Amino acid sequence: AGNNGKQRPQDKFDLLAKEQGYRSRAAFKLLQLDTLFRLLPTARAVLDLCAAPGGWVQVAVSRAAPGPFVVGVDLAPIRPIRGALSLKEDITASARCGAAVRRLMDSRGVSSFEVVLHDGCIGCAGGHNHAVGACHGRRAPSYHVPRPQWHLHHQVLQV
């Protein structure tokens, strides 16, 4: 995912991810961010956008407050992860995706997300400008009402 179909040579993080049971090498980015900024230890609700294959979801489940509400959303299916929920939705389709996330939130009595993660390039018909616009909020969906202290981490790839 995220490499436009081009095969990237494996590196030490690919091998470490496999050894440690993470679904992607990207898990180490979130582990490092969480070590530096302590994003997850007090989070009771975490939303991961463009979450497939689920490496960041795995980290969120293991590092968030006990019994967290963790949701991963992606167009690609995400194999089940113990302690997390996943949705196969297009995050640029605000109304539909937002409604699906809201249904999950309501079913668990969750009113907001403390942490919103996004580490992906939105692959969509609108191309690069549409993807960057969505990441910067011009077309980004709204899933929650942020609590007074919440964190957003997203990465925009220049292609």
DSSP file (Angstrom, degrees, kcal/mol; ACC not computed):
  #  RESIDUE AA STRUCTURE BP1 BP2  ACC     N-H-->O    O-->H-N    N-H-->O    O-->H-N    TCO  KAPPA ALPHA  PHI   PSI    X-CA   Y-CA   Z-CA
    1    1 A A              0   0    0      0, 0.0     0, 0.0     0, 0.0     0, 0.0   0.000 360.0 360.0 360.0 142.9    0.0    0.0    0.0
    2    2 A G        +     0   0    0    119,-0.1   120,-0.0     1,-0.1   118,-0.0   0.480 360.0  93.0  81.7   2.2    1.1    3.5   -0.7
    3    3 A N  S >  S-     0   0    0      5,-0.0     3,-2.2     3,-0.0    -1,-0.1   0.219  92.9-119.1-114.3  16.7    3.8    2.6   -3.3
    4    4 A N  T 3  S-     0   0    0      1,-0.3     3,-0.1     3,-0.0     0, 0.0   0.806  71.9 -58.9  53.5  34.7    1.6    2.9   -6.4
    5    5 A G  T 3  S+     0   0    0      1,-0.3     2,-0.3     0, 0.0    -1,-0.3   0.411 104.0 132.0  79.7  -2.7    2.2   -0.8   -7.3
    6    6 A K    <   -     0   0    0     -3,-2.2     2,-0.5     1,-0.1    -1,-0.3  -0.662  60.7-120.6 -84.3 136.8    6.0   -0.4   -7.4
    7    7 A Q        -     0   0    0     -2,-0.3    -1,-0.1    -3,-0.1    -3,-0.0  -0.650  25.7-157.5 -79.2 125.2    7.9   -3.0   -5.5
    8    8 A R        -     0   0    0     -2,-0.5     3,-0.1     1,-0.0    -5,-0.0  -0.848  25.3-108.4-101.3 136.6   10.1   -1.5   -2.8
    9    9 A P        -     0   0    0      0, 0.0     2,-0.1     0, 0.0    -1,-0.0  -0.358  40.2-106.4 -62.5 143.5   13.1   -3.5   -1.6
   10   10 A Q        -     0   0    0      4,-0.1     2,-0.2     3,-0.1     0, 0.0  -0.400  40.4-172.0 -69.0 146.4   12.7   -4.8    1.9
   11   11 A D     >  -     0   0    0     -2,-0.1     4,-1.8    -3,-0.1     3,-0.4  -0.652  44.1 -79.9-126.6-172.7   14.7   -3.1    4.6
   12   12 A K  H  > S+     0   0    0      1,-0.2     4,-2.7    -2,-0.2     5,-0.2   0.820 127.1  55.4 -62.9 -30.3   15.3   -3.8    8.3
   13   13 A F  H  > S+     0   0    0      2,-0.2     4,-2.5     1,-0.2    -1,-0.2   0.849 104.5  52.9 -73.3 -32.3   11.9   -2.3    9.3
   14   14 A D  H  > S+     0   0    0     -3,-0.4     4,-2.0     2,-0.2    -2,-0.2   0.938 113.6  43.9 -61.6 -45.7   10.1   -4.7    7.0
   15   15 A L  H  X S+     0   0    0     -4,-1.8     4,-2.6     2,-0.2    -2,-0.2   0.907 113.6  50.0 -67.5 -42.2   11.9   -7.6    8.6
   16   16 A L  H  X S+     0   0    0     -4,-2.7     4,-2.7     2,-0.2     6,-0.3   0.906 109.0  52.7 -61.5 -42.1   11.4   -6.3   12.1
   17   17 A A  H  X>S+     0   0    0     -4,-2.5     5,-2.3     1,-0.2     4,-0.6   0.928 111.2  46.5 -60.2 -44.5    7.6   -5.8   11.5
   18   18 A K  H ><5S+     0   0    0     -4,-2.0     3,-0.8     1,-0.2    -2,-0.2   0.931 113.8  48.2 -63.3 -45.4    7.4   -9.4   10.3
   19   19 A E  H 3<5S+     0   0    0     -4,-2.6    -2,-0.2     1,-0.2    -1,-0.2   0.877 115.8  43.7 -61.9 -39.1    9.3  -10.7   13.3
   20   20 A Q  H 3<5S-     0   0    0     -4,-2.7    -1,-0.2    -5,-0.2    -2,-0.2   0.394 116.1-110.3 -93.0   3.4    7.3   -8.6   15.8
   21   21 A G  T <<5 +     0   0    0     -3,-0.8     2,-0.3    -4,-0.6    -3,-0.2   0.634  66.6 144.9  82.5  13.8    3.9   -9.4   14.2
   22   22 A Y      < -     0   0    0     -5,-2.3    -1,-0.3    -6,-0.3    33,-0.1  -0.618  50.6-136.6 -84.2 147.8    3.1   -6.0   12.8
   23   23 A R  S    S+     0   0    0     -2,-0.3     2,-0.3     1,-0.1    -1,-0.1   0.673  82.9  15.8 -77.7 -17.2    1.3   -5.8    9.5
   24   24 A S  S >  S-     0   0    0     -7,-0.1     3,-1.4     1,-0.1     4,-0.2  -0.993  70.4-118.0-153.6 157.9    3.5   -3.1    8.2
   25   25 A R  T >  S+     0   0    0     -2,-0.3     3,-1.6     1,-0.3     4,-0.4   0.717 105.4  78.5 -66.2 -21.2    6.8   -1.3    8.7
   26   26 A A  T >> S+     0   0    0      1,-0.3     4,-1.4     2,-0.2     3,-1.1   0.731  73.5  78.6 -61.7 -21.7    4.7    1.9    9.3
   27   27 A A  H <> S+     0   0    0     -3,-1.4     4,-2.4     1,-0.3    -1,-0.3   0.854  86.9  58.9 -54.8 -34.4    4.0    0.6   12.8
   28   28 A F  H <> S+     0   0    0     -3,-1.6     4,-2.1    -4,-0.2    -1,-0.3   0.796  98.7  57.9 -69.5 -27.3    7.4    1.8   13.8
   29   29 A K  H <> S+     0   0    0     -3,-1.1     4,-2.6    -4,-0.4    -1,-0.2   0.941 110.5  42.7 -64.2 -46.1    6.6    5.4   12.8
   30   30 A L  H  X S+     0   0    0     -4,-1.4     4,-2.9     2,-0.2     5,-0.2   0.887 111.2  54.9 -69.8 -37.2    3.7    5.4   15.2
   31   31 A L  H  X S+     0   0    0     -4,-2.4     4,-2.0     2,-0.2    -1,-0.2   0.926 111.6  45.4 -58.1 -43.6    5.7    3.7   17.9
   32   32 A Q  H  X S+     0   0    0     -4,-2.1     4,-2.3     2,-0.2    -2,-0.2   0.926 113.3  49.0 -66.9 -44.5    8.4    6.4   17.6
   33   33 A L  H  X S+     0   0    0     -4,-2.6     4,-3.0     1,-0.2     5,-0.3   0.909 112.4  48.7 -60.2 -41.8    5.8    9.2   17.5
   34   34 A D  H  X S+     0   0    0     -4,-2.9     4,-2.0     1,-0.2    -1,-0.2   0.870 110.0  51.2 -68.7 -35.6    4.1    7.8   20.6
   35   35 A T  H  < S+     0   0    0     -4,-2.0    -1,-0.2    -5,-0.2    -2,-0.2   0.911 117.5  39.8 -64.8 -41.5    7.4    7.5   22.4
   36   36 A L  H  < S+     0   0    0     -4,-2.3    -2,-0.2    -5,-0.1    -1,-0.2   0.904 133.6  19.0 -74.0 -42.6    8.2   11.1   21.6
   37   37 A F  H  < S-     0   0    0     -4,-3.0    -3,-0.2    -5,-0.2    -2,-0.2   0.460  88.5-132.1-114.7  -3.5    4.8   12.7   22.1
   38   38 A R     <  +     0   0    0     -4,-2.0     4,-0.3    -5,-0.3    -4,-0.2   0.936  45.4 158.9  49.4  55.9    2.8   10.2   24.2
   39   39 A L        +     0   0    0     -6,-0.2     3,-0.1     1,-0.1   112,-0.1   0.833  64.6  36.7 -74.2 -34.7   -0.2   10.4   22.0
   40   40 A L  S >  S+     0   0    0      1,-0.1     3,-1.6     2,-0.1    25,-0.7   0.778  85.7  84.4-100.0 -28.7   -1.8    7.1   22.9
   41   41 A P  T 3  S+     0   0    0      0, 0.0    -1,-0.1     0, 0.0    -2,-0.1   0.776 106.3  30.9 -55.2 -30.3   -1.5    6.2   26.6
   42   42 A T  T 3  S+     0   0    0     -4,-0.3     2,-0.3    -3,-0.1    -2,-0.1   0.455  92.8 116.0-104.3  -0.9   -4.5    8.3   27.7
   43   43 A A    <   +     0   0    0     -3,-1.6    22,-1.9     1,-0.2     3,-0.1  -0.515  34.5 177.2 -73.9 128.4   -6.5    7.9   24.6
   44   44 A R  S    S+     0   0    0     -2,-0.3    25,-3.0     1,-0.3     2,-0.4   0.606  74.9  37.4 -99.7 -17.9   -9.8    6.0   25.0
   45   45 A A  E     +a   69   0A   0     23,-0.2    69,-1.7     2,-0.0    70,-1.7  -0.979  66.5 178.6-140.8 124.7  -10.9    6.5   21.4
   46   46 A V  E     -ab  70 115A   0     23,-2.8    25,-2.5    -2,-0.4     2,-0.5  -0.988  10.2-163.4-130.1 132.0   -8.6    6.4   18.3
   47   47 A L  E     -ab  71 116A   0     68,-2.5    70,-3.4    -2,-0.4     2,-0.5  -0.971   4.4-166.5-115.3 127.1   -9.5    6.8   14.6
   48   48 A D  E     -ab  72 117A   0     23,-2.9    25,-2.8    -2,-0.5     3,-0.5  -0.960   7.3-159.1-116.1 115.3   -7.0    5.7   12.0
   49   49 A L  E    S+ab  73 118A   0     68,-3.2    70,-0.9    -2,-0.5    25,-0.2  -0.717  78.5  15.6 -94.6 144.5   -7.8    6.8    8.4
   50   50 A C  S    S+     0   0    0     23,-1.3    24,-0.2    -2,-0.3    69,-0.2   0.959  86.1 162.8  56.3  53.0   -6.3    5.0    5.4
   51   51 A A    >   +     0   0    0     22,-2.1     3,-1.3    -3,-0.5     6,-0.3   0.629  10.0 150.8 -85.4 -18.3   -5.6    2.3    7.9
   52   52 A A  T 3   +     0   0    0      1,-0.3    26,-0.1    21,-0.2    23,-0.1  -0.342  65.7  22.1 -64.9 141.9   -4.9   -0.8    5.7
   53   53 A P  T 3  S-     0   0    0      0, 0.0    -1,-0.3     0, 0.0    26,-0.3  -1.000 103.3-122.8 -84.7  -6.6   -3.2   -3.1    6.3
   54   54 A G    <>  +     0   0    0     -3,-1.3     4,-2.4    -4,-0.1     5,-0.2   0.559  64.2 131.7 121.8   9.7   -3.5   -2.2   10.0
   55   55 A G  H  > S+     0   0    0     -4,-0.2     4,-1.9     1,-0.2     5,-0.1   0.909  82.5  45.0 -59.0 -43.9   -0.1   -1.7   11.5
   56   56 A W  H  > S+     0   0    0     -5,-0.3     4,-2.7     2,-0.2    -1,-0.2   0.857 110.3  55.3 -70.3 -33.3   -1.1    1.6   13.1
   57   57 A V  H  > S+     0   0    0     -6,-0.3     4,-2.5     2,-0.2    -2,-0.2   0.924 106.6  51.6 -62.6 -43.3   -4.3    0.1   14.4
   58   58 A Q  H  X S+     0   0    0     -4,-2.4     4,-1.9     1,-0.2    -2,-0.2   0.924 111.7  46.2 -58.2 -45.2   -2.2   -2.7   16.0
   59   59 A V  H  X S+     0   0    0     -4,-1.9     4,-2.2     1,-0.2     5,-0.3   0.918 111.1  52.4 -64.7 -43.3    0.0   -0.1   17.8
   60   60 A A  H  X S+     0   0    0     -4,-2.7     4,-2.1     1,-0.2    -2,-0.2   0.912 109.5  49.1 -60.3 -43.6   -3.1    2.0   18.8
   61   61 A V  H  < S+     0   0    0     -4,-2.5    -1,-0.2     1,-0.2    -2,-0.2   0.907 115.9  43.2 -62.1 -41.5   -4.7   -1.0   20.4
   62   62 A S  H  < S+     0   0    0     -4,-1.9    -1,-0.2    -5,-0.2    -2,-0.2   0.767 123.0  34.9 -78.8 -24.7   -1.6   -2.0   22.3
   63   63 A R  H  < S+     0   0    0     -4,-2.2    -2,-0.2    -5,-0.1    -1,-0.2   0.602  95.9  92.5-107.8 -13.2   -0.6    1.5   23.5
   64   64 A A  S  < S-     0   0    0     -4,-2.1   -20,-0.1    -5,-0.3     3,-0.1  -0.209  92.0 -69.0 -76.4 172.2   -3.9    3.3   24.1
   65   65 A A  S    S-     0   0    0    -22,-1.9    -1,-0.2   -25,-0.7   -23,-0.1  -0.147  75.5 -71.0 -54.2 155.2   -5.7    3.4   27.5
   66   66 A P  S    S+     0   0    0      0, 0.0    -1,-0.2     0, 0.0    -4,-0.1  -0.224 119.7  11.2 -54.1 135.9   -7.1    0.0   28.7
   67   67 A G  S    S-     0   0    0     -6,-0.1    -2,-0.1    -3,-0.1    -6,-0.0   0.912  90.8-172.2  65.0  46.3  -10.1   -1.1   26.7
   68   68 A P        -     0   0    0      0, 0.0     2,-0.8     0, 0.0   -23,-0.2  -0.248  28.4-126.7 -73.2 159.2   -9.8    1.5   23.9
   69   69 A F  E     +a   45   0A   0    -25,-3.0   -23,-2.8    15,-0.0     2,-0.5  -0.919  39.1 176.5 -99.6 104.3  -12.2    2.1   21.1
   70   70 A V  E     -ac  46  84A   0     -2,-0.8    15,-2.7    13,-0.5     2,-0.4  -0.955   8.6-176.1-118.6 127.0  -10.0    1.9   18.0
   71   71 A V  E     -ac  47  85A   0    -25,-2.5   -23,-2.9    -2,-0.5     2,-0.4  -0.985   8.0-163.3-125.4 129.6  -11.5    2.2   14.5
   72   72 A G  E     -ac  48  86A   0     13,-2.4    15,-2.5    -2,-0.4     2,-0.4  -0.938   8.5-167.8-109.3 134.4   -9.5    1.7   11.2
   73   73 A V  E     +ac  49  87A   0    -25,-2.8   -22,-2.1    -2,-0.4   -23,-1.3  -0.980  20.5 140.4-124.8 132.1  -11.0    3.0    8.0
   74   74 A D  E     - c   0  88A   0     13,-2.1    15,-1.1    -2,-0.4     4,-0.1  -0.979  55.7-122.8-161.3 156.7   -9.8    2.2    4.5
   75   75 A L  S    S+     0   0    0     -2,-0.3    15,-0.1    13,-0.2    -1,-0.1   0.834 101.0  69.8 -68.5 -33.6  -11.0    1.4    1.0
   76   76 A A  S    S-     0   0    0     13,-0.1    13,-0.2     1,-0.1   -24,-0.1  -0.617 101.2-102.0 -83.0 144.1   -9.0   -1.8    1.2
   77   77 A P        -     0   0    0      0, 0.0     2,-0.5     0, 0.0    -1,-0.1  -0.364  29.8-144.5 -65.3 146.5  -10.3   -4.4    3.6
   78   78 A I        -     0   0    0     -4,-0.1     3,-0.1    -6,-0.1   -24,-0.1  -0.961  18.2-123.6-113.1 119.9   -8.5   -4.7    6.9
   79   79 A R        -     0   0    0     -2,-0.5     0, 0.0   -26,-0.3     0, 0.0  -0.305  49.5 -79.6 -57.8 146.7   -8.1   -8.2    8.4
   80   80 A P        -     0   0    0      0, 0.0     2,-0.4     0, 0.0    -1,-0.1  -0.142  44.9-162.3 -53.8 140.9   -9.6   -8.4   11.9
   81   81 A I    >   -     0   0    0      3,-0.3     3,-2.1    -3,-0.1     2,-0.0  -0.996  27.8-112.1-126.1 123.3   -7.4   -7.1   14.7
   82   82 A R  T 3  S+     0   0    0     -2,-0.4     3,-0.1     1,-0.3   -21,-0.0  -0.321 103.5  18.1 -57.3 127.4   -8.3   -8.1   18.3
   83   83 A G  T 3  S+     0   0    0      1,-0.3   -13,-0.5    -2,-0.0     2,-0.3   0.492 113.5  85.6  90.7   4.5   -9.5   -5.0   20.2
   84   84 A A  E <   -c   70   0A   0     -3,-2.1    -3,-0.3   -15,-0.1     2,-0.3  -0.930  60.8-143.9-136.0 159.4  -10.3   -2.9   17.1
   85   85 A L  E     -c   71   0A   0    -15,-2.7   -13,-2.4    -2,-0.3     2,-0.4  -0.879  17.5-159.1-115.9 152.7  -13.1   -2.4   14.6
   86   86 A S  E     -c   72   0A   0     -2,-0.3     2,-0.4   -15,-0.2   -13,-0.2  -0.976   6.3-160.4-135.4 152.2  -12.6   -1.7   10.9
   87   87 A L  E     -c   73   0A   0    -15,-2.5   -13,-2.1    -2,-0.4     2,-1.1  -0.990  16.8-142.4-128.5 136.4  -14.7   -0.1    8.2
   88   88 A K  E     +c   74   0A   0     -2,-0.4     2,-0.3   -15,-0.2   -13,-0.2  -0.813  55.9 131.3 -96.3  93.9  -14.3   -0.5    4.4
   89   89 A E        -     0   0    0    -15,-1.1     2,-0.7    -2,-1.1   -13,-0.1  -0.946  63.3-111.5-143.9 158.6  -15.2    3.0    3.4
   90   90 A D    >   -     0   0    0     -2,-0.3     3,-1.7     1,-0.1     7,-0.3  -0.860  22.5-155.7 -92.8 113.8  -13.9    5.9    1.3
   91   91 A I  T 3  S+     0   0    0     -2,-0.7    -1,-0.1     1,-0.3     7,-0.1   0.692  91.9  61.9 -68.4 -16.0  -12.8    8.7    3.6
   92   92 A T  T 3  S+     0   0    0      1,-0.2     2,-1.3    48,-0.1    -1,-0.3   0.597  84.6  79.7 -84.1  -9.0  -13.4   11.3    0.9
   93   93 A A  S <> S-     0   0    0     -3,-1.7     4,-2.6     1,-0.2     5,-0.4  -0.661  70.1-177.0 -92.4  77.6  -17.1   10.4    0.8
   94   94 A S  H  >  +     0   0    0     -2,-1.3     4,-2.6     1,-0.2     5,-0.3   0.838  69.2  45.4 -50.1 -52.5  -17.8   12.5    3.9
   95   95 A A  H  > S+     0   0    0      2,-0.2     4,-2.0     1,-0.2    -1,-0.2   0.942 118.8  39.8 -63.8 -49.3  -21.5   11.8    4.5
   96   96 A R  H  > S+     0   0    0      2,-0.2     4,-2.0     1,-0.2    -2,-0.2   0.948 121.2  41.7 -66.8 -49.5  -21.4    8.0    4.0
   97   97 A C  H  X S+     0   0    0     -4,-2.6     4,-2.5    -7,-0.3     5,-0.2   0.925 114.8  51.1 -65.8 -44.7  -18.1    7.4    5.8
   98   98 A G  H  X S+     0   0    0     -4,-2.6     4,-2.6    -5,-0.4    -1,-0.2   0.887 109.7  50.7 -59.6 -39.5  -18.9    9.8    8.6
   99   99 A A  H  X S+     0   0    0     -4,-2.0     4,-2.3    -5,-0.3    -1,-0.2   0.892 109.7  50.4 -66.2 -39.3  -22.3    8.1    9.1
  100  100 A A  H  X S+     0   0    0     -4,-2.0     4,-1.7     2,-0.2    -2,-0.2   0.917 113.1  45.3 -65.1 -42.8  -20.7    4.7    9.3
  101  101 A V  H  X S+     0   0    0     -4,-2.5     4,-2.6     1,-0.2    -2,-0.2   0.922 111.6  52.9 -65.2 -43.5  -18.1    5.9   11.8
  102  102 A R  H  X S+     0   0    0     -4,-2.6     4,-3.1    -5,-0.2     5,-0.2   0.881 105.6  54.5 -60.6 -39.2  -20.9    7.6   13.8
  103  103 A R  H  X S+     0   0    0     -4,-2.3     4,-2.3     2,-0.2    -1,-0.2   0.924 110.1  46.5 -61.0 -43.6  -22.9    4.4   13.9
  104  104 A L  H  X S+     0   0    0     -4,-1.7     4,-1.0     2,-0.2    -2,-0.2   0.925 113.2  49.4 -62.8 -43.8  -19.9    2.6   15.4
  105  105 A M  H ><>S+     0   0    0     -4,-2.6     5,-2.8     1,-0.2     3,-0.8   0.941 112.1  47.5 -60.0 -48.1  -19.4    5.4   17.9
  106  106 A D  H ><5S+     0   0    0     -4,-3.1     3,-0.9     1,-0.2    -1,-0.2   0.875 106.8  57.3 -62.0 -38.2  -23.0    5.4   19.0
  107  107 A S  H 3<5S+     0   0    0     -4,-2.3    -1,-0.2     1,-0.2    -2,-0.2   0.745 115.5  37.6 -66.3 -21.5  -23.1    1.6   19.4
  108  108 A R  T <<5S-     0   0    0     -4,-1.0    -1,-0.2    -3,-0.8    -2,-0.2   0.328 113.3-113.0-110.2   4.6  -20.2    1.9   21.9
  109  109 A G  T < 5 +     0   0    0     -3,-0.9     2,-0.5    -4,-0.5    -3,-0.2   0.820  64.6 150.0  69.2  30.4  -21.3    5.1   23.6
  110  110 A V      < -     0   0    0     -5,-2.8    -1,-0.2    -6,-0.2    -2,-0.1  -0.846  26.0-178.6-100.5 128.5  -18.3    7.0   22.3
  111  111 A S        +     0   0    0     -2,-0.5    34,-0.7     1,-0.2     2,-0.3   0.691  64.0   0.3 -99.3 -21.3  -18.8   10.8   21.7
  112  112 A S        -     0   0    0     32,-0.2     2,-0.5    -7,-0.1    -1,-0.2  -0.987  63.6-113.4-159.9 164.6  -15.4   11.8   20.3
  113  113 A F        -     0   0    0     -2,-0.3    34,-0.5     1,-0.1   -67,-0.2  -0.903  11.6-164.1-103.8 133.1  -11.9   10.6   19.3
  114  114 A E  S    S+     0   0    0    -69,-1.7    37,-2.9    -2,-0.5     2,-0.4   0.789  82.5  34.5 -81.2 -30.0   -8.9   11.8   21.3
  115  115 A V  E     -bd  46 151A   0    -70,-1.7   -68,-2.5    35,-0.2     2,-0.5  -0.992  62.8-172.8-130.8 130.2   -6.5   10.8   18.6
  116  116 A V  E     -bd  47 152A   0     35,-2.6    37,-2.3    -2,-0.4     2,-0.3  -0.991  13.3-168.6-120.5 124.4   -7.0   10.8   14.8
  117  117 A L  E     +bd  48 153A   0    -70,-3.4   -68,-3.2    -2,-0.5     2,-0.3  -0.846  12.7 173.7-113.3 147.2   -4.3    9.2   12.7
  118  118 A H  E     +bd  49 154A   0     35,-2.0    37,-1.3    -2,-0.3   -68,-0.2  -0.828  10.7 158.4-153.8 113.7   -3.7    9.3    9.0
  119  119 A D        +     0   0    0    -70,-0.9     2,-0.3    -2,-0.3    37,-0.1  -0.515  49.6  80.8-133.4  64.4   -0.7    7.9    7.3
  120  120 A G  S    S-     0   0    0     35,-0.5     2,-0.6    -2,-0.1    35,-0.2  -0.991  73.1-111.3-160.0 163.7   -1.7    7.3    3.7
  121  121 A C        -     0   0    0     -2,-0.3     2,-0.8    35,-0.1  -119,-0.1  -0.910  38.8-122.9-100.8 127.6   -2.2    8.9    0.4
  122  122 A I        -     0   0    0     -2,-0.6     2,-0.8     6,-0.1     9,-0.1  -0.595  21.9-151.6 -75.2 110.9   -5.8    9.0   -0.6
  123  123 A G        +     0   0    0     -2,-0.8     2,-0.3     8,-0.1    -1,-0.1  -0.743  38.4 140.5 -84.3 110.9   -6.1    7.1   -3.9
  124  124 A C    >   -     0   0    0     -2,-0.8     3,-1.8     1,-0.0     7,-0.1  -0.960  66.0-102.5-150.0 165.7   -9.0    8.7   -5.7
  125  125 A A  T 3  S+     0   0    0     -2,-0.3    -1,-0.0     1,-0.3    -2,-0.0   0.736 111.0  70.7 -62.5 -24.0  -10.2    9.8   -9.1
  126  126 A G  T 3> S-     0   0    0      1,-0.2     4,-0.7     2,-0.1     3,-0.3   0.592  95.2-146.9 -72.6  -9.8   -9.5   13.4   -8.3
  127  127 A G  H <>  -     0   0    0     -3,-1.8     4,-2.1     1,-0.2    -1,-0.2  -0.231  44.4 -29.1  77.6-166.1   -5.8   12.8   -8.4
  128  128 A H  H  > S+     0   0    0      1,-0.2     4,-2.7     2,-0.2     5,-0.3   0.888 134.1  50.6 -58.0 -48.5   -3.0   14.5   -6.3
  129  129 A N  H  > S+     0   0    0     -3,-0.3     4,-2.4     1,-0.2    -1,-0.2   0.887 111.0  49.8 -62.2 -38.1   -4.6   17.9   -5.7
  130  130 A H  H  X S+     0   0    0     -4,-0.7     4,-2.4     2,-0.2    -1,-0.2   0.918 111.6  49.2 -64.4 -43.0   -7.8   16.2   -4.5
  131  131 A A  H  X S+     0   0    0     -4,-2.1     4,-2.2     2,-0.2    -2,-0.2   0.931 113.0  45.6 -63.7 -46.0   -5.8   14.0   -2.1
  132  132 A V  H  X S+     0   0    0     -4,-2.7     4,-2.1     1,-0.2    -1,-0.2   0.906 111.9  53.0 -64.8 -40.5   -3.8   16.9   -0.7
  133  133 A G  H  <>S+     0   0    0     -4,-2.4     5,-2.0    -5,-0.3     6,-0.9   0.904 108.7  49.5 -60.4 -41.8   -7.0   19.0   -0.4
  134  134 A A  H ><5S+     0   0    0     -4,-2.4     3,-1.1     4,-0.2    -1,-0.2   0.910 110.7  50.0 -64.1 -41.4   -8.6   16.2    1.6
  135  135 A C  H 3<5S+     0   0    0     -4,-2.2    -1,-0.2     1,-0.2    -2,-0.2   0.859 110.2  50.6 -65.8 -34.1   -5.6   15.9    3.9
  136  136 A H  T 3<5S-     0   0    0     -4,-2.1    -1,-0.2    -5,-0.2    -2,-0.2   0.378 121.3-104.5 -89.0   5.5   -5.6   19.6    4.5
  137  137 A G  T < 5S+     0   0    0     -3,-1.1    -3,-0.2    -4,-0.3    -2,-0.1   0.414  90.0 114.7  96.8  -3.3   -9.3   19.7    5.4
  138  138 A R  S   <S+     0   0    0     -5,-2.0    -4,-0.2     1,-0.2    -5,-0.1   0.854 104.5   7.0 -70.5 -30.3  -10.8   21.3    2.3
  139  139 A R  S    S+     0   0    0     -6,-0.9   -45,-0.2    -9,-0.1    -5,-0.2   0.200  97.7 133.9-130.1  13.5  -12.7   18.0    1.6
  140  140 A A        -     0   0    0     -7,-0.4   -48,-0.1    -6,-0.1    -5,-0.1  -0.420  56.3-118.4 -70.0 137.7  -11.8   16.1    4.8
  141  141 A P        -     0   0    0      0, 0.0     2,-0.6     0, 0.0    -1,-0.1  -0.331  17.7-130.4 -71.3 157.9  -14.8   14.4    6.4
  142  142 A S        +     0   0    0      1,-0.1     3,-0.1   -48,-0.1     0, 0.0  -0.955  33.5 163.1-112.3 120.4  -15.8   15.2    9.9
  143  143 A Y        +     0   0    0     -2,-0.6     2,-0.3     1,-0.1    -1,-0.1   0.525  58.1   9.3-111.9  -9.9  -16.3   12.3   12.2
  144  144 A H        -     0   0    0    -32,-0.1   -32,-0.2   -31,-0.0    -1,-0.1  -0.965  66.5-105.9-161.9 166.9  -16.3   13.7   15.7
  145  145 A V        -     0   0    0    -34,-0.7    -3,-0.0    -2,-0.3   -34,-0.0  -0.958  50.2-123.7-104.8 113.4  -16.4   16.7   18.0
  146  146 A P        -     0   0    0      0, 0.0   -32,-0.1     0, 0.0     4,-0.1  -0.218  17.3-125.5 -61.9 144.7  -12.8   17.0   19.4
  147  147 A R        -     0   0    0    -34,-0.5     3,-0.1     2,-0.1   -34,-0.0  -0.343  39.3 -91.5 -75.8 168.3  -12.3   16.9   23.1
  148  148 A P  S    S+     0   0    0      0, 0.0     2,-0.5     0, 0.0    -1,-0.1   0.843 121.0  35.7 -54.4 -35.5  -10.4   19.9   24.6
  149  149 A Q  S    S+     0   0    0      2,-0.0     2,-0.3     0, 0.0    -2,-0.1  -0.937  81.3 142.2-122.0 109.0   -7.1   17.9   24.3
  150  150 A W        -     0   0    0     -2,-0.5     2,-0.4    -3,-0.1   -35,-0.2  -0.947  35.4-136.1-141.8 162.8   -6.9   15.8   21.1
  151  151 A H  E     -d  115   0A   0    -37,-2.9   -35,-2.6    -2,-0.3     2,-0.4  -0.940  10.6-170.3-125.4 141.4   -4.2   14.9   18.7
  152  152 A L  E     +d  116   0A   0     -2,-0.4     2,-0.5   -37,-0.2   -35,-0.2  -0.998   6.1 179.4-127.5 127.7   -4.1   14.6   14.9
  153  153 A H  E     +d  117   0A   0    -37,-2.3   -35,-2.0    -2,-0.4     2,-0.3  -0.988  13.2 157.1-125.8 123.5   -1.2   13.1   13.0
  154  154 A H  E     -d  118   0A   0     -2,-0.5     2,-0.4   -37,-0.2   -35,-0.2  -0.992  26.2-148.3-142.7 156.0   -1.3   12.9    9.2
  155  155 A Q        -     0   0    0    -37,-1.3     2,-0.5    -2,-0.3   -35,-0.5  -0.972   5.1-157.8-123.8 131.9    1.2   12.7    6.5
  156  156 A V        -     0   0    0     -2,-0.4     2,-0.5   -37,-0.1   -35,-0.1  -0.951  12.8-147.9-111.0 125.4    0.9   14.1    3.1
  157  157 A L        -     0   0    0     -2,-0.5     2,-0.7   -37,-0.2   -25,-0.0  -0.802   6.0-142.2 -95.4 128.3    3.0   12.5    0.4
  158  158 A Q              0   0    0     -2,-0.5    -2,-0.0     1,-0.1   -30,-0.0  -0.807 360.0 360.0 -86.7 117.5    4.3   14.7   -2.5
  159  159 A V              0   0    0     -2,-0.7    -1,-0.1   -31,-0.0   -31,-0.0   0.386 360.0 360.0-116.0 360.0    4.1   12.5   -5.6
